[in-house]
């Protein structure tokens, strides 16, 4: 138990569906992250939130929309996804962001997303 | 461009054997983290190394940060089936950027 939970653990959705991924951290951290993990690729950082403010958006398509209502919760809203978006989506938190290295990441178990 | 090269990509060994996996780069890092990821789970932080030449031990795992802070190694003594997983290294770029760069990982299978 790492203190970061994600729901759902598995999601199958059609290209026209709208769904949301949820993440909650119980560690009292100030920063939260969304990552995409695909086979044969390094972890891809998608979004970073620091104290509920989005501080980083790494050229992610607009069909992915993050939301951070408070420092403990993070959502990733999905709509009109493509099959190539199928991957493991990981949420992470850290005590600080880049301003205070080394900002170790604490990950949730991930959501395995399949787009059909 | 792959900034952090991990080798080998795959490793399958018998219980009780020793092994070393590597994380190499041409870039300098201010610190480097090692994680283990088991199937169906997220990565779990094992250790952070900060100082060039630093050696840290975690039970049967020994982590070393290169003197020039461009590379790192993880040595496992007497591997056990519970060590099976994907070992990922991630380095914090030195300088103002401080971006966290991830390797592709080494997939380790320890057979009983």
HADDOCK unambig.tbl for C-alpha pairs under 7 A between the chains (distance, minus, plus):
assign (segid A and resid 40 and name CA) (segid B and resid 104 and name CA) 6.85 0.50 0.50
assign (segid A and resid 41 and name CA) (segid B and resid 104 and name CA) 6.13 0.50 0.50
assign (segid A and resid 42 and name CA) (segid B and resid 102 and name CA) 5.72 0.50 0.50
assign (segid A and resid 42 and name CA) (segid B and resid 103 and name CA) 5.65 0.50 0.50
assign (segid A and resid 42 and name CA) (segid B and resid 104 and name CA) 4.72 0.50 0.50
assign (segid A and resid 43 and name CA) (segid B and resid 102 and name CA) 6.16 0.50 0.50
assign (segid A and resid 90 and name CA) (segid B and resid 42 and name CA) 6.78 0.50 0.50
assign (segid A and resid 98 and name CA) (segid B and resid 98 and name CA) 5.88 0.50 0.50
assign (segid A and resid 102 and name CA) (segid B and resid 31 and name CA) 6.42 0.50 0.50
assign (segid A and resid 102 and name CA) (segid B and resid 92 and name CA) 6.81 0.50 0.50
assign (segid A and resid 106 and name CA) (segid B and resid 44 and name CA) 6.78 0.50 0.50
assign (segid A and resid 106 and name CA) (segid B and resid 45 and name CA) 6.98 0.50 0.50
assign (segid A and resid 107 and name CA) (segid B and resid 42 and name CA) 5.46 0.50 0.50
assign (segid A and resid 107 and name CA) (segid B and resid 43 and name CA) 6.04 0.50 0.50
assign (segid A and resid 107 and name CA) (segid B and resid 44 and name CA) 6.72 0.50 0.50
assign (segid A and resid 108 and name CA) (segid B and resid 42 and name CA) 5.50 0.50 0.50
assign (segid A and resid 109 and name CA) (segid B and resid 40 and name CA) 6.94 0.50 0.50
assign (segid A and resid 109 and name CA) (segid B and resid 41 and name CA) 4.32 0.50 0.50
assign (segid A and resid 109 and name CA) (segid B and resid 42 and name CA) 4.33 0.50 0.50
assign (segid A and resid 110 and name CA) (segid B and resid 41 and name CA) 6.45 0.50 0.50
assign (segid A and resid 110 and name CA) (segid B and resid 42 and name CA) 5.91 0.50 0.50
